[in-house]
Amino acid sequence: MTKNNTQFFPTASPNTTSKIPQPTCQTDNTSLQVPLAIFYSLFFLFGLSGNLLALWVFLRVHPKKNSVRIFLINLALADLLLVICLPFRVIYHSNNDRWVLPSLLCTMVGIIFYMNMYISIVLLGFISVDRYLKVQRSSCRRVFLQSRWSVLLCNVIWAVAFVCGICFIVLDTEHGESQQCFQYKHLYESKWKAYFNFAIVGMFWLVYGALVISYGRIGMKLLSASKEKPDFPNAAKYNKTAWKSFFVLFLFTICFVPYHSVRIFYIMSQIANTSCEWISVLDKTNEEVLLLSAFNSCLDPVMYFLFCSSIRKVILRIICNRFRQQNIRGLNSSSNTPQELTNISAVVPMTNAKDVKLSKTTETDKVVL
């Protein structure tokens, strides 16, 4: 005997016979429980370690204060807060999609998760505009790229997100304990939530348009420069940085575009009369593409390492320092001579994390991050 994925229960209030009956569907995502728990666990481990390391580098090591550094600090913080929500999803899916914690905590985890996801999206949009203005050498670049304006923009983003999160908690009309969380919900009685979600999706497509224009023009301009002057000393770097710009845009597209494409139909189904079969398809698809959005929190630290030479040099020096210290301890335990220790020092130079001085980042490196 096979289990139906959905059940349909048309219900209507006796006092509202003129209204169209509203379907109540119970979705069954049993097949996704184990994969979701595994992937969210991996995202938590890699995202937590990567973003903690990124924050440490930005706050303790990186000496230069500029607009992009301010955006990257806030981006790493938003990604860190997002991955902290993932263990709750792991527990939920590992427990056969049953929520055993207080229902208010379910609401708060969901709000914090989505709030920081969209904070990350907006910050990535500002970074793309920041880099585009730098390449164009626009007159407004002098104002926008100043660190104090970046701080102000980040404060406004966090404040708006915080107010929206509080409003969702206060205006939440669902009461009572429930064993479900992160599940599909009809919004017949709370259509304002659907309209708000539509606005958020619209904001995403505006940010995505800004990224396509900014990184697209950056990449094309650098490619043109490398082709027009192939003998120029930085021609190879221009070409390499151009493809980095396209790659950043590619990663953003893979992580967020599928989710927000499905999201349009998902929200529409929440306020319209939709068959349970279609709701089941949308619910499963939504869970799958949401994984890609959460995966971005792990990719951001990787992009810092690959595309920012100063950050890459700091991390490599720290790793070399750790390697050297381990070798010295091993040599000391084996009673090695001072001459042998000197040879090790020559191969792996001694560096102190507090004394690390970053080399000046090239202009092409600054274009991407």
VOPAGU-2260 file (C-alpha; in pm, 1 decimal, decimal comma):
REM VOPAGU-2260
SITE   aa  ch    i         X         Y         Z
SITE  MET   A    0       0,0       0,0       0,0
SITE  THR   A    1     136,0     339,2     -95,1
SITE  LYS   A    2      95,3     651,6     111,3
SITE  ASN   A    3     -60,2     957,1     -52,2
SITE  ASN   A    4     150,1    1266,3     -37,8
SITE  THR   A    5    -146,3    1495,3      10,2
SITE  GLN   A    6    -495,4    1488,1     152,3
SITE  PHE   A    7    -777,0    1716,4      51,4
SITE  PHE   A    8   -1038,4    1834,4     301,8
SITE  PRO   A    9   -1275,9    2100,4     166,6
SITE  THR   A   10   -1409,2    2298,2     458,4
SITE  ALA   A   11   -1641,8    2591,3     486,8
SITE  SER   A   12   -1772,7    2784,8     782,1
SITE  PRO   A   13   -2154,3    2768,2     822,1
SITE  ASN   A   14   -2164,2    3147,1     856,0
SITE  THR   A   15   -1964,4    3207,2     537,1
SITE  THR   A   16   -2146,8    2990,4     283,1
SITE  SER   A   17   -2090,4    3250,5      15,2
SITE  LYS   A   18   -1713,7    3202,5      32,0
SITE  ILE   A   19   -1534,3    2948,1    -179,5
SITE  PRO   A   20   -1442,4    2639,4      24,3
SITE  GLN   A   21   -1079,4    2643,0     127,6
SITE  PRO   A   22    -876,0    2324,5      81,0
SITE  THR   A   23    -661,7    2190,6     362,3
SITE  CYS   A   24    -371,8    1983,8     237,0
SITE  GLN   A   25    -133,7    1776,0     441,9
SITE  THR   A   26     197,7    1738,2     262,8
SITE  ASP   A   27     429,3    1443,9     313,9
SITE  ASN   A   28     801,7    1512,1     266,5
SITE  THR   A   29     926,0    1189,3     422,4
SITE  SER   A   30    1161,1    1123,4     131,4
SITE  LEU   A   31    1337,9    1455,8     193,0
SITE  GLN   A   32    1389,7    1425,3     568,1
SITE  VAL   A   33    1726,1    1245,8     563,4
SITE  PRO   A   34    1882,4    1447,1     275,3
SITE  LEU   A   35    1771,2    1776,5     430,2
SITE  ALA   A   36    1912,1    1680,2     771,1
SITE  ILE   A   37    2246,4    1574,8     617,0
SITE  PHE   A   38    2290,5    1880,2     395,4
SITE  TYR   A   39    2189,3    2129,8     665,5
SITE  SER   A   40    2436,4    1962,7     904,1
SITE  LEU   A   41    2718,3    2002,2     651,2
SITE  PHE   A   42    2620,1    2362,6     577,7
SITE  PHE   A   43    2625,0    2437,2     950,0
SITE  LEU   A   44    2973,3    2293,2    1003,0
SITE  PHE   A   45    3136,3    2456,7     700,3
SITE  GLY   A   46    2939,8    2782,0     727,6
SITE  LEU   A   47    3013,2    2827,5    1097,8
SITE  SER   A   48    3387,6    2767,8    1067,4
SITE  GLY   A   49    3423,1    2965,9     744,2
SITE  ASN   A   50    3233,9    3274,2     860,0
SITE  LEU   A   51    3398,3    3277,6    1202,8
SITE  LEU   A   52    3736,6    3272,7    1031,7
SITE  ALA   A   53    3627,4    3547,2     791,7
SITE  LEU   A   54    3506,1    3768,5    1077,6
SITE  TRP   A   55    3831,8    3713,0    1266,1
SITE  VAL   A   56    4036,4    3815,0     962,2
SITE  PHE   A   57    3821,2    4122,9     891,7
SITE  LEU   A   58    3810,6    4244,0    1253,4
SITE  ARG   A   59    4152,4    4146,7    1392,2
SITE  VAL   A   60    4391,7    4125,5    1098,8
SITE  HIS   A   61    4271,0    4327,7     801,4
SITE  PRO   A   62    4393,3    4684,3     875,6
SITE  LYS   A   63    4235,3    4882,8     593,5
SITE  LYS   A   64    3898,2    5048,2     651,7
SITE  ASN   A   65    3695,6    5097,5     336,4
SITE  SER   A   66    3342,9    5047,7     210,9
SITE  VAL   A   67    3380,2    4693,2      83,8
SITE  ARG   A   68    3537,6    4579,8     412,9
SITE  ILE   A   69    3235,2    4717,1     601,8
SITE  PHE   A   70    2998,7    4530,0     369,7
SITE  LEU   A   71    3199,8    4207,6     399,9
SITE  ILE   A   72    3198,4    4221,8     780,7
SITE  ASN   A   73    2820,2    4257,1     784,0
SITE  LEU   A   74    2785,1    3987,2     517,7
SITE  ALA   A   75    2989,2    3741,1     724,3
SITE  LEU   A   76    2782,7    3827,8    1033,6
SITE  ALA   A   77    2454,2    3771,7     847,0
SITE  ASP   A   78    2578,2    3438,2     710,8
SITE  LEU   A   79    2688,7    3338,2    1059,7
SITE  LEU   A   80    2345,9    3413,7    1210,1
SITE  LEU   A   81    2183,2    3217,0     927,7
SITE  VAL   A   82    2390,7    2902,8     982,8
SITE  ILE   A   83    2316,4    2917,0    1356,9
SITE  CYS   A   84    1951,5    2850,8    1263,7
SITE  LEU   A   85    2038,3    2534,5    1071,0
SITE  PRO   A   86    2073,2    2296,4    1371,0
SITE  PHE   A   87    1704,0    2358,1    1447,4
SITE  ARG   A   88    1617,0    2243,6    1096,1
SITE  VAL   A   89    1841,8    1940,7    1138,2
SITE  ILE   A   90    1663,1    1844,0    1461,1
SITE  TYR   A   91    1323,2    1898,0    1300,5
SITE  HIS   A   92    1391,1    1684,7     991,2
SITE  SER   A   93    1573,1    1418,4    1194,8
SITE  ASN   A   94    1264,0    1388,4    1416,0
SITE  ASN   A   95    1030,8    1298,5    1125,3
SITE  ASP   A   96     931,2    1662,5    1073,8
SITE  ARG   A   97     800,4    1699,0    1428,5
SITE  TRP   A   98     872,3    2015,7    1627,6
SITE  VAL   A   99     922,8    1936,8    1996,9
SITE  LEU   A  100    1038,5    2283,3    2105,3
SITE  PRO   A  101     814,3    2584,0    2192,7
SITE  SER   A  102     613,4    2709,3    1894,3
SITE  LEU   A  103     739,8    3065,6    1946,7
SITE  LEU   A  104    1094,3    2940,8    1893,7
SITE  CYS   A  105     987,8    2793,5    1559,6
SITE  THR   A  106     861,1    3135,2    1450,1
SITE  MET   A  107    1177,1    3309,7    1567,2
SITE  VAL   A  108    1410,6    3061,4    1395,1
SITE  GLY   A  109    1222,0    3099,1    1067,3
SITE  ILE   A  110    1228,9    3478,7    1085,4
SITE  ILE   A  111    1600,1    3493,9    1172,1
SITE  PHE   A  112    1682,5    3250,0     891,6
SITE  TYR   A  113    1501,7    3442,8     618,2
SITE  MET   A  114    1594,6    3784,0     760,0
SITE  ASN   A  115    1966,0    3711,3     737,1
SITE  MET   A  116    1931,3    3546,1     397,3
SITE  TYR   A  117    1788,3    3867,2     253,7
SITE  ILE   A  118    2037,7    4082,1     441,4
SITE  SER   A  119    2309,8    3880,9     265,2
SITE  ILE   A  120    2139,3    3930,7     -70,5
SITE  VAL   A  121    2111,2    4307,4     -24,4
SITE  LEU   A  122    2473,1    4335,1      92,6
SITE  LEU   A  123    2594,2    4138,9    -209,7
SITE  GLY   A  124    2400,5    4386,2    -422,9
SITE  PHE   A  125    2569,2    4683,1    -256,4
SITE  ILE   A  126    2910,9    4520,3    -301,4
SITE  SER   A  127    2845,1    4480,6    -674,4
SITE  VAL   A  128    2742,6    4846,6    -707,2
SITE  ASP   A  129    3045,9    4948,7    -499,2
SITE  ARG   A  130    3282,4    4761,9    -732,1
SITE  TYR   A  131    3108,9    4895,4   -1042,7
SITE  LEU   A  132    3145,3    5256,5    -927,7
SITE  LYS   A  133    3512,1    5192,4    -858,9
SITE  VAL   A  134    3570,0    5070,9   -1215,4
SITE  GLN   A  135    3364,5    5350,9   -1369,3
SITE  ARG   A  136    3531,7    5614,6   -1150,8
SITE  SER   A  137    3193,6    5781,2   -1118,1
SITE  SER   A  138    3156,5    6117,1    -944,0
SITE  CYS   A  139    2927,7    5960,6    -680,1
SITE  ARG   A  140    3198,4    5703,7    -605,9
SITE  ARG   A  141    3368,0    5943,6    -364,2
SITE  VAL   A  142    3053,2    5957,7    -152,1
SITE  PHE   A  143    2930,0    5599,2    -179,0
SITE  LEU   A  144    3266,5    5433,9    -121,9
SITE  GLN   A  145    3336,3    5622,2     199,5
SITE  SER   A  146    3329,4    5390,8     501,0
SITE  ARG   A  147    3092,4    5610,9     703,5
SITE  TRP   A  148    2824,0    5583,2     435,2
SITE  SER   A  149    2873,8    5208,5     422,2
SITE  VAL   A  150    2826,0    5192,7     798,8
SITE  LEU   A  151    2508,0    5398,6     769,0
SITE  LEU   A  152    2369,1    5175,2     492,9
SITE  CYS   A  153    2442,1    4860,0     694,0
SITE  ASN   A  154    2276,8    5007,7    1003,2
SITE  VAL   A  155    1966,0    5091,1     799,8
SITE  ILE   A  156    1955,0    4737,7     655,2
SITE  TRP   A  157    1977,9    4576,0     998,7
SITE  ALA   A  158    1723,4    4815,3    1148,7
SITE  VAL   A  159    1466,0    4754,3     873,3
SITE  ALA   A  160    1515,5    4378,2     897,3
SITE  PHE   A  161    1480,1    4387,9    1276,7
SITE  VAL   A  162    1158,7    4591,2    1262,7
SITE  CYS   A  163    1009,2    4357,4    1001,0
SITE  GLY   A  164    1101,7    4055,3    1213,0
SITE  ILE   A  165     938,8    4203,2    1523,6
SITE  CYS   A  166     623,7    4284,1    1325,2
SITE  PHE   A  167     598,4    3926,2    1205,0
SITE  ILE   A  168     627,5    3794,0    1560,9
SITE  VAL   A  169     373,7    4042,0    1703,9
SITE  LEU   A  170     121,3    4002,9    1421,6
SITE  ASP   A  171     144,3    3624,6    1410,4
SITE  THR   A  172    -216,3    3501,0    1444,2
SITE  GLU   A  173    -129,7    3135,1    1499,8
SITE  HIS   A  174    -168,0    3025,6    1856,6
SITE  GLY   A  175    -132,9    2698,9    2041,3
SITE  GLU   A  176     126,9    2426,1    2038,7
SITE  SER   A  177     199,8    2249,5    1712,4
SITE  GLN   A  178     431,3    1968,9    1609,3
SITE  GLN   A  179     488,8    2124,6    1269,9
SITE  CYS   A  180     740,4    2387,8    1170,4
SITE  PHE   A  181     879,5    2514,4     838,9
SITE  GLN   A  182     576,4    2358,2     670,1
SITE  TYR   A  183     349,3    2479,1     392,4
SITE  LYS   A  184      81,8    2720,5     516,4
SITE  HIS   A  185    -227,7    2866,5     356,9
SITE  LEU   A  186    -255,0    3243,1     393,3
SITE  TYR   A  187    -625,1    3294,2     327,1
SITE  GLU   A  188    -665,7    3483,0     655,9
SITE  SER   A  189    -325,5    3653,7     643,6
SITE  LYS   A  190    -291,1    3773,5     288,0
SITE  TRP   A  191     -73,8    4061,0     404,9
SITE  LYS   A  192     202,6    3803,8     460,7
SITE  ALA   A  193     171,7    3689,6      99,7
SITE  TYR   A  194     188,2    4047,7     -28,8
SITE  PHE   A  195     490,6    4114,8     190,8
SITE  ASN   A  196     658,3    3801,7      53,7
SITE  PHE   A  197     581,8    3919,2    -300,9
SITE  ALA   A  198     751,4    4250,0    -217,4
SITE  ILE   A  199    1058,4    4065,7     -87,1
SITE  VAL   A  200    1075,1    3856,8    -403,8
SITE  GLY   A  201    1047,5    4176,0    -609,9
SITE  MET   A  202    1333,7    4326,6    -409,1
SITE  PHE   A  203    1545,0    4021,6    -485,9
SITE  TRP   A  204    1494,2    4059,9    -860,1
SITE  LEU   A  205    1595,0    4425,4    -836,5
SITE  VAL   A  206    1914,1    4327,2    -653,7
SITE  TYR   A  207    1977,5    4052,0    -906,7
SITE  GLY   A  208    1938,1    4301,7   -1189,4
SITE  ALA   A  209    2192,6    4527,1   -1019,1
SITE  LEU   A  210    2437,8    4236,7    -992,6
SITE  VAL   A  211    2392,0    4138,3   -1357,3
SITE  ILE   A  212    2450,8    4495,2   -1474,0
SITE  SER   A  213    2738,9    4568,0   -1236,2
SITE  TYR   A  214    2941,3    4247,5   -1268,1
SITE  GLY   A  215    2848,0    4209,7   -1634,4
SITE  ARG   A  216    2982,9    4554,0   -1721,3
SITE  ILE   A  217    3286,9    4506,6   -1498,2
SITE  GLY   A  218    3370,6    4180,4   -1672,1
SITE  MET   A  219    3313,8    4315,9   -2021,9
SITE  LYS   A  220    3518,1    4628,8   -1954,1
SITE  LEU   A  221    3813,0    4430,5   -1819,2
SITE  LEU   A  222    3796,5    4182,3   -2107,0
SITE  SER   A  223    3793,5    4469,1   -2356,0
SITE  ALA   A  224    4090,1    4630,3   -2182,3
SITE  SER   A  225    4290,3    4305,6   -2193,6
SITE  LYS   A  226    4211,8    4254,9   -2565,1
SITE  GLU   A  227    4284,7    4612,3   -2668,9
SITE  LYS   A  228    4621,4    4612,1   -2493,5
SITE  PRO   A  229    4741,7    4249,7   -2487,5
SITE  ASP   A  230    5100,6    4360,7   -2427,0
SITE  PHE   A  231    5004,5    4569,4   -2123,6
SITE  PRO   A  232    5164,1    4429,0   -1802,5
SITE  ASN   A  233    4825,8    4388,8   -1627,8
SITE  ALA   A  234    4639,9    4247,7   -1930,8
SITE  ALA   A  235    4646,5    3892,3   -1792,7
SITE  LYS   A  236    4520,8    4012,5   -1453,2
SITE  TYR   A  237    4237,1    4206,5   -1617,0
SITE  ASN   A  238    4129,5    3895,9   -1803,9
SITE  LYS   A  239    4147,2    3681,7   -1489,9
SITE  THR   A  240    3952,6    3933,0   -1280,3
SITE  ALA   A  241    3686,8    3962,3   -1552,0
SITE  TRP   A  242    3615,6    3591,7   -1531,6
SITE  LYS   A  243    3609,3    3616,8   -1152,2
SITE  SER   A  244    3330,2    3872,8   -1187,0
SITE  PHE   A  245    3133,3    3637,0   -1409,6
SITE  PHE   A  246    3191,3    3353,7   -1163,3
SITE  VAL   A  247    3056,6    3557,6    -869,1
SITE  LEU   A  248    2744,8    3631,4   -1074,7
SITE  PHE   A  249    2717,6    3262,8   -1165,8
SITE  LEU   A  250    2728,7    3153,4    -799,8
SITE  PHE   A  251    2467,0    3411,0    -701,8
SITE  THR   A  252    2244,0    3287,8    -983,5
SITE  ILE   A  253    2278,5    2921,1    -888,1
SITE  CYS   A  254    2210,5    2985,0    -519,3
SITE  PHE   A  255    1921,3    3231,0    -529,0
SITE  VAL   A  256    1749,3    3240,9    -868,8
SITE  PRO   A  257    1592,8    2889,8    -851,6
SITE  TYR   A  258    1444,5    2959,9    -508,3
SITE  HIS   A  259    1293,4    3294,5    -603,7
SITE  SER   A  260    1159,4    3158,0    -930,4
SITE  VAL   A  261     972,9    2883,8    -743,3
SITE  ARG   A  262     878,7    3128,6    -470,9
SITE  ILE   A  263     646,4    3323,3    -702,5
SITE  PHE   A  264     425,1    3019,0    -767,1
SITE  TYR   A  265     459,5    2904,1    -405,4
SITE  ILE   A  266     316,2    3229,0    -267,8
SITE  MET   A  267      38,5    3235,5    -527,2
SITE  SER   A  268     -70,7    2887,3    -419,5
SITE  GLN   A  269     -95,9    3005,7     -57,9
SITE  ILE   A  270    -371,4    3257,7    -133,8
SITE  ALA   A  271    -550,3    3087,9    -424,7
SITE  ASN   A  272    -751,1    2768,9    -455,6
SITE  THR   A  273    -482,7    2521,2    -558,2
SITE  SER   A  274    -498,5    2144,7    -594,5
SITE  CYS   A  275    -320,6    1939,0    -332,6
SITE  GLU   A  276    -111,5    1766,7    -599,4
SITE  TRP   A  277      25,9    2102,3    -717,5
SITE  ILE   A  278      83,0    2213,5    -356,8
SITE  SER   A  279     279,9    1893,9    -291,1
SITE  VAL   A  280     502,6    1959,0    -593,8
SITE  LEU   A  281     561,6    2320,7    -493,8
SITE  ASP   A  282     633,1    2229,8    -131,6
SITE  LYS   A  283     896,4    1970,0    -221,1
SITE  THR   A  284    1054,7    2188,8    -484,8
SITE  ASN   A  285    1065,0    2481,2    -241,8
SITE  GLU   A  286    1250,3    2269,8      16,7
SITE  GLU   A  287    1502,6    2155,4    -243,1
SITE  VAL   A  288    1586,0    2497,0    -385,9
SITE  LEU   A  289    1600,6    2644,5     -34,7
SITE  LEU   A  290    1904,3    2422,7      18,8
SITE  LEU   A  291    2083,9    2615,0    -255,3
SITE  SER   A  292    2006,3    2945,2     -83,7
SITE  ALA   A  293    2141,3    2815,7     247,5
SITE  PHE   A  294    2447,9    2682,4      65,0
SITE  ASN   A  295    2545,9    3039,6     -23,0
SITE  SER   A  296    2639,7    3099,2     342,1
SITE  CYS   A  297    2918,2    2842,9     292,7
SITE  LEU   A  298    3027,4    2978,6     -44,7
SITE  ASP   A  299    3080,1    3338,9      67,8
SITE  PRO   A  300    3390,0    3258,1     282,1
SITE  VAL   A  301    3527,6    3052,8      -8,1
SITE  MET   A  302    3491,8    3355,1    -237,1
SITE  TYR   A  303    3677,1    3571,1      16,5
SITE  PHE   A  304    3967,4    3324,9       4,6
SITE  LEU   A  305    3975,6    3274,4    -373,0
SITE  PHE   A  306    3913,9    3628,7    -491,0
SITE  CYS   A  307    4076,8    3851,5    -228,0
SITE  SER   A  308    4454,6    3813,7    -234,9
SITE  SER   A  309    4509,8    3992,9      98,0
SITE  ILE   A  310    4276,7    3758,4     284,8
SITE  ARG   A  311    4426,9    3457,7     108,5
SITE  LYS   A  312    4779,1    3560,0     210,0
SITE  VAL   A  313    4675,6    3606,3     573,6
SITE  ILE   A  314    4514,1    3263,2     595,6
SITE  LEU   A  315    4805,3    3091,5     420,3
SITE  ARG   A  316    5053,7    3260,8     652,9
SITE  ILE   A  317    4855,0    3148,5     956,9
SITE  ILE   A  318    4848,3    2791,4     825,3
SITE  CYS   A  319    5223,2    2803,0     759,5
SITE  ASN   A  320    5281,2    2937,3    1108,9
SITE  ARG   A  321    5081,5    2649,8    1258,4
SITE  PHE   A  322    5274,4    2403,5    1043,7
SITE  ARG   A  323    5607,1    2549,2    1154,4
SITE  GLN   A  324    5512,3    2537,4    1523,0
SITE  GLN   A  325    5411,7    2171,9    1493,9
SITE  ASN   A  326    5740,9    2089,4    1324,7
SITE  ILE   A  327    5938,8    2271,3    1593,9
SITE  ARG   A  328    5756,3    2081,9    1868,4
SITE  GLY   A  329    5826,4    1755,7    1686,4
SITE  LEU   A  330    6193,0    1842,5    1642,6
SITE  ASN   A  331    6227,0    1947,7    2006,3
SITE  SER   A  332    6078,6    1619,0    2121,7
SITE  SER   A  333    6336,0    1439,0    1900,6
SITE  SER   A  334    6625,9    1646,8    2044,7
SITE  ASN   A  335    6716,0    1813,1    1714,4
SITE  THR   A  336    7009,1    2051,1    1693,6
SITE  PRO   A  337    6965,9    2431,6    1668,9
SITE  GLN   A  338    7097,5    2414,2    1310,1
SITE  GLU   A  339    6803,8    2192,4    1210,3
SITE  LEU   A  340    6561,2    2439,4    1365,3
SITE  THR   A  341    6720,4    2718,1    1164,6
SITE  ASN   A  342    6665,7    2522,4     844,9
SITE  ILE   A  343    6296,4    2481,5     926,0
SITE  SER   A  344    6267,0    2856,1     987,3
SITE  ALA   A  345    6414,0    2925,2     648,2
SITE  VAL   A  346    6153,2    2707,4     477,2
SITE  VAL   A  347    5846,0    2829,3     673,7
SITE  PRO   A  348    5895,2    3187,4     799,1
SITE  MET   A  349    5768,2    3277,3    1144,8
SITE  THR   A  350    5456,9    3496,2    1151,7
SITE  ASN   A  351    5239,8    3620,1    1431,9
SITE  ALA   A  352    4867,6    3669,6    1367,6
SITE  LYS   A  353    4870,7    4003,0    1550,9
SITE  ASP   A  354    5169,7    4125,7    1351,7
SITE  VAL   A  355    5055,8    4014,1    1007,6
SITE  LYS   A  356    5085,2    4299,6     759,5
SITE  LEU   A  357    4882,7    4257,1     446,0
SITE  SER   A  358    5045,8    4339,2     119,2
SITE  LYS   A  359    4875,9    4601,1     -89,7
SITE  THR   A  360    4592,6    4449,3    -288,4
SITE  THR   A  361    4613,8    4503,1    -659,9
SITE  GLU   A  362    4352,5    4710,4    -837,8
SITE  THR   A  363    4216,0    4402,4   -1015,7
SITE  ASP   A  364    4167,5    4217,9    -686,6
SITE  LYS   A  365    3969,1    4508,2    -547,0
SITE  VAL   A  366    3726,8    4496,3    -836,2
SITE  VAL   A  367    3564,3    4168,3    -729,6
SITE  LEU   A  368    3584,3    4196,1    -349,7
